[in-house]
Amino acid sequence: MLSEEMLDIAEENLQAHIAIEKEEEEIKSLTKPLQVWITSASAPACYQLIPLLANGEVFGMNTEISIHLLDTEQCKEVLCGIVMEAEDMAFPLLRSISEHTEIDEAFIQADIIIVLDDVLLNCEAQPFENYIREVSEICQVYAPLIEKNAKSGVRVISSGQTFVNLKAMMIMTYGPSINPENVIAVATSWETAAKATLARKLHMNAEGVKDVIVWGNITGSNYIDLSHAKLYGYDGAVWGPPNFPRPLLNMIYDSEWIHSEFLSAQSSLSSRVCRCVGMLPAHAIATVLRYWYHGSPPGEIISLGILSKGQFCVPEGIVFSMPVRFQNGTWKVMTELEINETTQEALGRLAHEMIQEKLVAQKEIKEMQPYGADKITSEEHLHQEMETLPTGSI
């Protein structure tokens, strides 16, 4: 070709490219990004969570987001630092990021709210019940604002190091118009930490440990159930394809380890999870959000704190961690799972703690009662009544 023809073609290509880019920008400006609000945003978990949300890993490579960081005025400088750093990273899917310290502005047009608020527990300084009431007061502020400012289908994720179940429960209580199925408590940190402990015992990759269930009060008294756990890719005497599962309890021949070391490790597991600097809870939140929007792996059990409707004989009206499966933008409790007698007995004890926390939070009782105390009290009361009856009246 002559050079003049080539220049004309190049000019036409350039103009076509500019027109396509302009059209894409116009389309982009018309799409509304997901509005994500994060409370107590100066927490380390928030700092670790932002890149996971903004890189497309959670919501998909075609979904833009706007992140709103909410915290107190004392944390404004920290929030501004986070905003500047996130902007400098130039995430392609981060439309905007902003800091907020005025509580009245909270949750405006929110699609997703991630509640990271925690209370610093020091039972030597004040009674445990005072911390429960403190959490309740926080939720009494948040819940009406969520009802007033957020979108009707807003999804609320309760996470953090303390009172994860209680926060979710109180937001439902003080925000009755919020869809209860859209308020969840994240149990994934405990689930993944337990899988890692088991994988170390079995000298295998933690990715191959599946279906470990966390029951109960996620950041309180919980029960890690291994009765449904399976191993994939375990290097044992029997070989099979990658999708060939083996029951975990059949592979751990040292049963004493399960009953002694693993159970005792659960307390240290909880302390490790609560002392983590932010990577673990951030990964847990991102994982649950990805499952919520795109579905969990087929057939895999996920632990999630949800409002009980009586599944597995757990009393209604409390937020309780139980096995679920995510599909089509929602979750479903796996009620088809059979649970053994040991697990069922544990569920009654765990439910008692959540009921007590709820009653304290709602100021129906002043102090939590230990498990079984209500039964003893009623029996003693009956005995006293019988003693006061006249002889021969029974």
C-alpha positions in Angstrom: 0.0 0.0 0.0 1.0 3.6 -0.5 1.9 5.4 2.7 -1.0 7.9 2.3 -3.5 5.0 2.2 -1.9 3.5 5.3 -2.2 6.8 7.1 -5.8 7.1 6.2 -6.6 3.6 7.4 -4.7 4.3 10.6 -6.7 7.5 11.2 -10.0 5.6 10.6 -8.9 2.9 13.1 -8.0 5.5 15.6 -11.4 7.2 15.3 -13.2 3.9 15.6 -11.2 3.0 18.7 -11.9 6.4 20.3 -15.7 6.0 19.5 -15.7 2.4 21.1 -13.9 3.7 24.2 -16.4 6.6 24.5 -19.3 4.2 24.2 -17.9 1.9 26.9 -17.4 4.9 29.2 -21.0 6.0 28.7 -22.3 2.5 29.4 -20.0 2.3 32.4 -21.4 5.6 33.8 -24.9 4.3 33.5 -24.3 1.1 35.5 -24.7 1.6 39.2 -21.9 0.0 41.4 -22.7 -2.1 44.4 -22.7 0.1 47.5 -20.6 -1.7 50.2 -20.6 -0.2 53.8 -18.1 -1.4 56.4 -18.6 -0.4 60.1 -15.7 -0.1 62.5 -13.6 0.3 59.4 -10.4 1.1 61.2 -10.2 -2.6 62.2 -7.3 -4.6 60.6 -9.8 -6.9 58.9 -11.2 -4.0 56.9 -7.7 -3.1 55.6 -7.2 -6.7 54.5 -10.7 -7.0 53.0 -10.7 -4.0 50.6 -8.3 -5.6 48.0 -10.4 -8.8 48.0 -13.6 -6.9 47.3 -12.0 -4.5 44.7 -10.1 -7.0 42.6 -13.2 -8.8 41.2 -12.6 -12.0 43.2 -15.8 -11.7 45.1 -18.5 -10.1 42.9 -17.1 -10.9 39.5 -14.9 -9.1 36.9 -17.9 -7.1 35.5 -19.2 -5.7 38.8 -18.0 -2.4 40.1 -18.2 -1.4 43.7 -18.2 1.7 45.9 -16.9 1.2 49.4 -17.9 3.4 52.3 -15.9 3.2 55.5 -17.7 4.1 58.7 -16.1 4.7 62.1 -15.9 7.3 64.9 -14.4 10.8 64.5 -11.3 9.6 66.5 -10.5 7.2 63.6 -10.9 9.7 60.8 -7.2 10.0 60.1 -6.9 6.2 59.8 -9.9 6.1 57.5 -8.4 8.8 55.3 -5.1 6.9 55.1 -7.0 3.7 54.0 -8.9 5.7 51.3 -5.7 7.3 49.9 -3.9 3.9 49.7 -6.9 2.2 48.0 -7.2 5.0 45.5 -3.5 4.8 44.7 -3.8 1.1 44.0 -6.1 1.9 41.0 -8.3 -1.1 41.3 -10.2 -1.4 38.0 -13.5 -2.3 39.7 -13.4 0.2 42.5 -15.6 3.1 41.4 -15.1 5.1 44.6 -14.1 4.8 48.2 -15.0 7.2 51.0 -14.8 7.7 54.8 -17.7 8.6 57.0 -17.8 9.6 60.7 -21.4 11.0 60.8 -23.7 8.2 62.0 -26.8 9.8 60.4 -25.1 9.4 57.0 -24.6 5.7 57.5 -25.8 3.0 55.1 -27.2 5.3 52.4 -28.3 3.2 49.4 -26.4 0.2 50.9 -26.4 -3.1 49.0 -24.1 -4.8 51.5 -23.3 -3.9 55.1 -20.4 -5.6 56.8 -20.5 -5.1 60.6 -17.1 -5.4 62.2 -17.9 -3.8 65.6 -16.3 -5.5 68.6 -16.2 -4.9 72.3 -13.0 -5.5 74.2 -13.8 -8.2 76.7 -12.3 -7.9 80.2 -14.5 -9.8 82.6 -12.3 -8.7 85.5 -13.2 -5.1 84.8 -17.0 -5.6 84.5 -19.5 -8.4 84.2 -19.9 -10.3 81.0 -23.5 -9.1 80.8 -22.5 -5.5 80.4 -20.7 -6.3 77.2 -23.8 -8.0 75.9 -25.8 -4.8 76.6 -23.1 -2.7 74.9 -23.5 -4.8 71.7 -27.2 -4.4 71.9 -26.9 -0.6 72.2 -24.7 -0.6 69.1 -27.3 -2.6 67.1 -30.1 -0.3 68.4 -28.4 2.5 66.5 -27.5 0.6 63.4 -30.8 -1.3 62.8 -33.1 1.8 62.3 -30.6 3.4 60.1 -30.4 0.3 57.9 -34.2 0.3 57.6 -34.2 4.0 56.8 -31.2 4.5 54.5 -30.3 1.1 52.9 -31.9 -0.6 50.0 -34.8 -2.9 50.7 -32.8 -6.0 49.7 -29.7 -5.1 51.7 -27.5 -7.9 52.8 -26.0 -7.7 56.3 -22.9 -9.7 57.3 -21.9 -9.9 61.0 -18.2 -10.6 61.6 -15.5 -9.7 64.0 -14.0 -11.3 67.1 -16.9 -11.0 69.6 -20.6 -11.6 69.7 -21.0 -12.3 66.0 -24.3 -14.2 66.5 -25.7 -11.6 68.9 -25.0 -8.7 66.5 -26.9 -10.4 63.7 -29.8 -11.3 66.1 -30.1 -7.8 67.5 -30.0 -6.2 64.0 -33.0 -8.4 63.1 -34.7 -7.6 66.5 -34.3 -3.8 66.2 -34.9 -3.7 62.4 -38.0 -5.8 61.9 -38.4 -4.7 58.3 -35.0 -6.1 57.3 -35.4 -9.5 55.6 -34.0 -12.1 58.2 -32.7 -14.3 55.4 -30.4 -11.4 54.4 -28.7 -11.1 57.8 -26.0 -13.7 58.5 -23.1 -14.3 60.8 -19.8 -15.6 59.4 -18.4 -18.8 60.8 -15.8 -19.5 58.1 -12.8 -18.4 60.1 -13.4 -21.2 62.7 -14.2 -23.7 59.9 -11.0 -23.0 58.0 -8.8 -23.0 61.1 -10.2 -26.4 62.1 -9.6 -27.7 58.6 -6.0 -26.5 58.8 -5.5 -28.2 62.2 -6.8 -31.5 60.8 -4.7 -31.2 57.6 -1.5 -30.8 59.7 -2.4 -33.9 61.7 -2.9 -35.8 58.4 0.1 -34.3 56.6 -2.1 -33.2 53.7 -3.3 -30.0 51.9 -6.1 -28.3 53.8 -8.0 -27.8 50.5 -8.7 -31.6 50.7 -10.5 -31.3 54.0 -14.3 -30.7 53.5 -17.6 -30.6 55.3 -16.4 -29.6 58.8 -19.4 -28.1 60.6 -19.3 -25.3 63.2 -22.4 -25.4 65.3 -23.7 -22.8 67.8 -22.4 -19.5 69.0 -19.6 -18.7 66.6 -17.5 -16.4 68.8 -18.8 -18.0 72.0 -19.4 -21.7 72.8 -19.3 -23.6 69.6 -19.0 -27.3 68.6 -16.8 -28.5 65.7 -18.5 -31.5 64.2 -16.3 -34.0 62.3 -19.0 -36.7 61.8 -19.6 -35.5 58.2 -16.1 -34.4 57.3 -14.5 -35.9 54.2 -11.0 -36.1 52.8 -10.1 -35.6 49.1 -6.7 -36.4 47.7 -5.5 -38.1 50.9 -2.3 -40.0 50.4 -3.3 -43.3 52.1 -3.3 -47.0 51.5 -6.4 -46.7 49.2 -6.0 -44.5 46.1 -8.8 -43.1 44.1 -9.7 -40.3 41.6 -9.6 -36.6 42.8 -13.3 -36.6 43.5 -13.2 -39.8 45.6 -14.0 -38.9 49.2 -13.1 -40.8 52.4 -14.6 -40.2 55.8 -12.2 -38.2 57.9 -12.9 -40.1 61.1 -11.9 -43.4 59.4 -8.6 -41.9 58.3 -7.5 -40.7 61.8 -6.7 -43.9 63.4 -5.6 -42.2 66.6 -9.1 -41.7 68.0 -7.6 -40.6 71.3 -6.3 -37.5 69.4 -9.8 -36.5 68.4 -11.1 -36.8 72.0 -8.2 -35.2 73.7 -5.8 -33.1 71.6 -8.3 -31.8 69.0 -11.0 -31.0 71.5 -8.5 -29.2 73.7 -7.1 -27.5 70.7 -10.5 -25.9 70.1 -10.0 -23.5 72.9 -6.6 -22.4 71.6 -8.2 -22.4 68.1 -10.7 -19.8 69.4 -8.0 -17.7 71.0 -5.9 -17.8 67.8 -8.8 -16.8 65.6 -9.6 -13.9 68.0 -6.0 -12.7 68.0 -5.6 -12.8 64.2 -4.5 -9.5 62.6 -7.1 -9.4 59.9 -6.2 -11.8 57.1 -8.3 -14.7 58.4 -11.6 -12.8 59.0 -11.2 -10.8 55.8 -10.8 -14.0 53.8 -13.8 -15.5 55.6 -16.0 -12.5 54.8 -14.9 -12.5 51.1 -15.5 -16.2 50.8 -19.0 -16.1 52.2 -19.9 -13.1 50.0 -18.6 -14.9 46.9 -20.7 -18.0 47.8 -23.7 -15.8 48.4 -23.5 -14.1 45.0 -22.2 -17.1 42.9 -23.0 -20.2 44.9 -20.9 -22.5 47.0 -19.1 -25.6 45.6 -21.6 -28.3 44.7 -22.3 -30.7 47.5 -20.0 -28.9 50.0 -21.2 -28.0 53.5 -20.7 -24.4 54.7 -21.2 -23.3 58.3 -23.2 -20.1 58.7 -24.9 -18.3 61.5 -28.6 -17.8 60.5 -31.9 -17.2 62.3 -33.2 -20.6 63.5 -36.6 -21.8 62.4 -36.4 -24.9 64.5 -34.1 -26.9 62.2 -32.2 -29.7 64.0 -34.4 -29.0 67.1 -32.7 -25.7 67.7 -35.1 -23.3 69.3 -36.6 -20.7 67.0 -35.6 -17.0 67.1 -31.9 -17.3 67.9 -29.0 -16.9 65.4 -27.2 -20.2 65.4 -24.4 -21.6 63.2 -25.5 -24.6 61.2 -24.7 -26.3 57.9 -26.0 -24.5 54.8 -25.5 -24.5 51.0 -25.5 -21.4 48.8 -27.3 -21.4 45.5 -29.0 -18.9 43.2 -28.2 -15.9 45.4 -29.6 -17.4 48.7 -28.7 -20.1 51.2 -30.5 -23.2 52.3 -30.1 -25.1 55.6 -29.1 -28.7 54.9 -31.8 -30.3 57.0 -31.3 -33.6 55.2 -28.1 -34.2 57.2 -28.4 -36.8 60.0 -26.8 -35.8 63.3 -25.8 -38.2 66.0 -26.8 -38.2 69.6 -23.6 -36.5 70.8 -24.1 -33.6 68.4 -27.8 -33.3 69.3 -26.9 -33.1 73.0 -24.3 -30.4 72.3 -26.9 -28.3 70.3 -29.1 -28.1 73.4 -26.3 -26.7 75.5 -25.2 -24.3 72.8 -28.7 -23.0 72.2 -29.0 -22.3 75.9 -26.1 -19.8 75.7 -27.7 -17.9 72.8 -31.1 -17.7 74.5 -29.4 -16.3 77.6 -27.5 -13.7 75.6 -30.7 -12.7 73.8 -32.6 -12.3 77.1 -29.8 -10.2 78.6 -29.6 -8.0 75.5 -33.3 -7.4 75.6 -33.1 -6.7 79.4 -35.5 -9.5 80.2 -32.9 -11.0 82.7 -30.0 -9.3 84.4 -27.6 -12.3 84.6 -27.0 -15.3 82.4 -27.8 -18.6 84.0 -25.6 -21.7 83.5 -27.0 -24.6 81.4 -29.4 -26.7 83.5 -29.9 -24.0 86.2 -33.4 -23.2 85.0 -34.4 -26.8 85.3 -33.0 -27.1 88.8 -34.7 -23.9 89.8 -38.1 -25.1 88.6 -37.7 -28.5 90.3 -36.8 -26.7 93.6 -39.7 -24.4 93.2 -42.1 -27.3 92.7 -40.6 -29.1 95.7 -41.2 -25.9 97.8 -44.8 -25.7 96.6 -45.5 -29.3 97.5 -44.1 -28.7 101.0 -46.6 -25.9 101.6 -49.6 -28.0 100.6 -51.8 -29.4 103.5 -51.3 -33.1 104.4 -53.4 -35.3 102.2 -54.0 -32.8 99.4 -51.6 -34.5 97.0 
